[in-house]
């Protein structure tokens, strides 16, 4: 379509049908093609109306302004800009536009009312502003007065933080020399005041690029990084959040708000971003930075340097870091905590650095970039290898070990460098315990793939066994055992590919469990026992023994809740193995026979991997308190909680809530400490404490919106299972319930399987029956077209679930308007579904039709036009054996009769009158009195119209 006028008309039709996205597309295309100024103004103001409906107020104001530039007295454009500006908080500008509208049409009551409202709001804003100024001054006086009472200072600090989060309050603090005063609070060295100041600064920066840039320059990146380097976890984290907020603003992320002309004076943010990146890289190798501070710097780099979307071709931030900081990251992964010259580290630092290496490598776009990365790593290793200096060489091996935990393919290439593997094997036989420790860890990380493991089995198993037998150092002993565990599990879940003799893996697992339960060993060493079990639990015998050992499970869960987050992946892997929630390929019997005939290897399933064994293991894990452990794992604010780890946790959650009978147990876990995650339970399931429900649900929501595609689907499916059978008010208290809608809608996709579609529809049906606010959220997430598509499905259960969902949504006014709009078959579909043979579909469709015809009189007349079968279907409903269907049919008949006398006359002239008379004349019966009463109401209404007479007058 190339005609702008036709496109405009098309846009108008979409707008009337509430399809604002399509309307915007039509108007945009017309704007590109049109050359007539008058029509251009109309197109801009029409598109502005669409943006207002979509709540995109900045775009609405921009389009209205363009229309006004063409025609300064365009009253519609002026009023729409006034509405948009009011929503953006620019009340004075909105007032001016409304004033112009009132001048052009002084008798328009709508304009006069808008002027009154805006005037009152401006006065209130000024009052608050003057009040805020005095409050800010008072707070700083209290905080900076050393003689102030402690309670008063705490209250003032909290009030300041709250004020900093409000746009008006943040602006008043900023304009009244607040940043300088906040800097004075930081200089007091009082931890509570420092925290209050930093959190206030974070609130002031949020969503405001100009203010964030000014605060960055005033404070100085060196000072910010210095504060982040302190050995105080709370302050370090608060400063990290401040720097992340500033970075979000510079990158144009976070709250998307328009702040008018001040945006134009902000300089290009690239220079500031480079300055922040360079300072963070410097922090990595500084001895003056605490372990906490180093972790914060690594987390910020992990979060902000690699691209969020690989479709974005600009990976310049990554290449900048590789060129200027890769060696610094390598230095961190090459640190050996047991050596005296080691940088200050936490238990998480080196794994976080390995994850950063992996993210940077994955973000590279071509082979030359990857070759450059590899060359830098190789040169760094060569610079460290020195036959005369064993300590220096040890750092090189440790660095290879760190890379193997990151970009594994690159790590394999580094292993193939001349002498590296030989050096690792030689160090295993060294007399020094530190040499053995580093070499064994490197061997463990090198044997991730079966091909590599096979090489090490023939070359390194003997060494590992020797170390395990001879060493008295528990740290080395346990690592050697993990190396053997990993090699023993190289065949994966394939029962036929066991690397070691029968019973060997069970012996290794038993020793791992023994170490895991030994609290006299330090936590960092015990985590290696979990690492070993993560490999060994691929064996079904080991899984069964492990879940039966409740002390070992409890010990693992307690370790998962500690500050050492390097254990997360191992715990998640072990749980995935125990619940069999990994992906398995379905074997086609014919192909299996063919493979056997051609003497090809066929994977074998262990007898204890069958469903009944898996169900028992899940119950044991629930009994041991797995949900609260998983919830703690998800809350980890660290780059170590990778997308892959999140996917594993999501898989476990889905496996745990597979059986509805287990959900009561899931609810009972958590002790009420964390809110969220409630399941509706079976009557025979005993609940121990409602509190735990929160653990899982709170954990699942972030898993459903962040992570790998598979992980998000698994978590969304688990949420759907909960939402389908729970009371939303209990399961998702407060505002959390609205966060669940999007994950459920994401499952309404033809790429998802039928069970996911079905349970998502059940969950949305449940939500749609709770409140209109939830119904509006479902509509805003654009779920209606998908729900309508499933109403056409051949699958009975999907069609039924979709129709029930639409039945509950039909109460919403916007949904009703979509049925009223011309040019769609929504109403026809619902009418035809009332004639289906499936009673459950009939109940839902008749319910939807009853609500729609009760709410919108237009739909009563429209119903008679959408299909010639409408009367036959209505009569069948009114005579149905199912009382619920019959009641809904009679309600539809009553709505039609009540809507219009002519339509009532038309119905009276059909057999429907006989049906109503037959039902209405029946004797009172408590079981179906509601049905009889509706039939009598229909007859009474017909008598009121004078279409029929009472029996006595007939």
C-alpha positions, 0 to 999 in steps of 0.5 A: 500500500503506497497511498498515505491517505489509505494508510491513514484510514488503515491506521484509524481502523487499527486504533478503533480496534485498540491495536495501537502497535499496528496503528503506529506502523500504518501512520509511520509508513504514511509519514514516510510516503506523504508530502502534504503538510496538512496531512503530515500534521494529522498523521503526527497527532494520530500517532501521538494518540497511539503513543499515549495509549501505549504509555510512551509519553516522550514519543507522544509529546515529540509527535504532537510537537511535530504536528504543532510545528506545522500548525500552531493552532492544532488543538488536538495536537496541543491537548495530546502534548499537554496530556503527555507532558503531564505524565512526564511530570512537566506540569508547567509546560503541560499547563501552557498547552492546556491554556492555549487549548482553552483560549481557542475553545473557551467553552470546552469544559474538558479543557477548563477542568484540565487547567484546574487540575494542572494548576492545583498540581503545580501549586502542590508541587511548589509547596512540596518543593519548598517543604523539601528544601527545608527538610533536606537542610534539616537532615544534613544538620542532624547528620553532620552534628556529632552531638546529635542523638543516635536515633535522630541521626539514623532516622535522618539517614533513612529519610535522606535515602528515601528522598534521594530515590524520588525525582523531586527529592533527588533534584532538590538535594542536587540543587542545594549543594547536597553532593558536597554535603554527602561527600562530607558524610563519607569523610566522617569515616562513620560506616552508617553515615557512609552507607546512607550517603552512598545509597542516597547518591545511588538514588539520585543517579538512577534514571538521570544521565545528566545528574549521574555524569555530574556526580561521577565527575564531582566525586571522582572515579578514583575516590569511588574505586577507593571506597569500593576497595575498603574491607567492609562488605556492606560499604563495598557493595553499596559503592558497587551499586552506585557505580553500576547505577552511574554506568547504567545511566551512561549506557542508556540503561535503567529507568528510561525517563526523559528530562528535557533540555538538560539531556542535550548538554551531557557530553559523549559518555564513551570517555567516562565509560573508558575511564571507569573501565580502566580504573576497574582493571587497575583495581584487579592488580592493586595490593591496596584493594581488598578481596571484596573490592576486587570481587566488586570490580570483577562483577562490574566488568562481567556485567557491563563489558560483554554485549547483552545481545550478540545481534549488536555488532559493537563489541568495542568494549570487549576488545578494549578490555582485552587490549588493555586489561587481559593480562591483569585478569590473567594475573588474578586467575594465576594467583596462588592463595597459599603463597606469601606474595598473593593479592588479597582475594576472597574464595570467589575472586578467581572463579569470577575472573575465569568467568570474565575470561569466558565472557570476553572470549565468547563476545569476540566476533571473528577468528583474528580477534580470538587469535589475538586473545590466544596470543596474549595468553600464550605470551603471558604463560611464556613470560612466567615459565622459568625452569630456574624459578619454580614459583614463577612456573607454578603461577603459569600452571595456575593461570592455565587452570583458571583459563580451563575454568573459563574459555575451555577450548582456549584452555585446551590450546594452552595445554597443547603448548610445548611442555605445559602438560608435561610440567603439570605431570611433573609437578604432581610428583614434586616433593612440595605440597604446594606444587602438588596442590596446583598441579592436581587442580590443573589436571582436574580442570583439564579432564572435562571432555571425554577425549582429554580424560581418556588421555589423562586416564592413561597418563595421570590416574596412576599419579593421582592414586599415588598422591592420594595414598601417600600425602597426609595433607587433606587439601591435596588428598581431597583434590586427588580424589576429585580428580579420580571422581571426574575421570571415573564419570567421563562416560556420563550417564551411559551405563556401558561407558563406565571408566572404572571397575564395578563399585569403584565410583561408589567407593569414591563417592563414599569418601567424598560424603565422609569429607563433606560431613567432616566439619573439622576440615575448612569449608574451602576444602570440603567444597571439593567433596561436592565437586567430586559428587557432582561428577560421580552422581552421574552414576545412578548407584551413587545418586541413590546412596547420596540422597539416602545420606541425609547428613551429607545432603544437609552438609552440602546445603549448608555449604551452598548458603555460605559466602563461598559461591564457587560451589554453586555450579557443583551443587546445582550439577549434583542436584540435576543428576539426582533429579534426572532433570538433564536432557536425554535423547529418546531412543527409537527402538528400531534405530537401537536394533539397527545400531546393535546389528551394525555393532555400533555403541548404544547408550544404556540406561541404568536400572536406577534411572527409571521413573520410580527411583527418580520420584523417590530421590526427589522426595528425599531431597525435599525432606532434606530441605532442598528448596531453601538451599536453592533459594539462597543460591539464586540470591547470590549477587555474583557473576559466579551465578552464571546463566548456565548455573541458573539453568541447572537450578531451574531444571531442579525446581521443575523436577521438584514440583512435577508431582502435585503431592510433593508441593505441600512439602515444598511449601513447608520448607524455609521456616518463613524467613524468605517470602514467596513460593506457595503451592496449593496442596492436596487435602491429604498433604500435611503442611508444616509451615506456610512460610517456605513457600516464599523461597522457591517462588522468589527464586523462580521469578528471576530464573524465568526472566534471566539466563539461558533460553532453556533455563527461562523456559524451565523456570517459567514452566515451574511457575506455571505449575504453581500458578495453575493450582494455587491461590495467587493471593497466597502464592504471590503476595503483593506486587510480585504476582504481576511479575509472574504474568510475563513468564507465563505468557512466554509459554504461549508459543508454538515452539513450546510443548503442549503441556507447557502451553496448557499449564500456562493457560491454567495459570493465566486463567487463575490469575484472570479470575482474581482482579481486574488489575491482573486482567489488565496486566495479561492484556498489556503483555499481549497475551490475547492473540495467543489465547485466541489462537489456542481457542482454535486448537484441535487439542481438546484440553488446550481449547478448553483451557484457552476458552476458560481463560477468555471467560475470566478475561471477558470481565475486563472492559478493554477485552470487551471493547475488542469484542465490540470492535469491527473487523474481527471474528472473536464473538463468532468464535465464542458463539460457535464454541458454545455449540461444541460437544465438549461440555467443559468448553461449552461451560467456559464459552457460555460463561464468556458469552454471558458476561460479554452480553451482560456488559455490552449491549452492542454485543447482543445485537452483534451476536445475532449477525456473526453466524446463522447458527446463533439461535440454534446454539442458544436454544441448545444451551437453554435445554442442556442437561448440564445445569451449569451450561443451561443456567449460562444459556438462560442468562445469555437469553435474558441479556438479549431480551433486556438489551432491545425490545426489537431483539426480544420480539424476534426471540419471542417469535421463535421456539425459545419462548416455549423453552423459557415457558417450559423452564419457568413453569417448573415447580420450585426446586432448590437444586435448580431454582437459580435456573428457573428464576432466570427463565421467569425473569426472561418471561417477566421482561417480555411481559413488560415489553407487552410482547406476551401476556400473563396466563390469566389474561391470555 
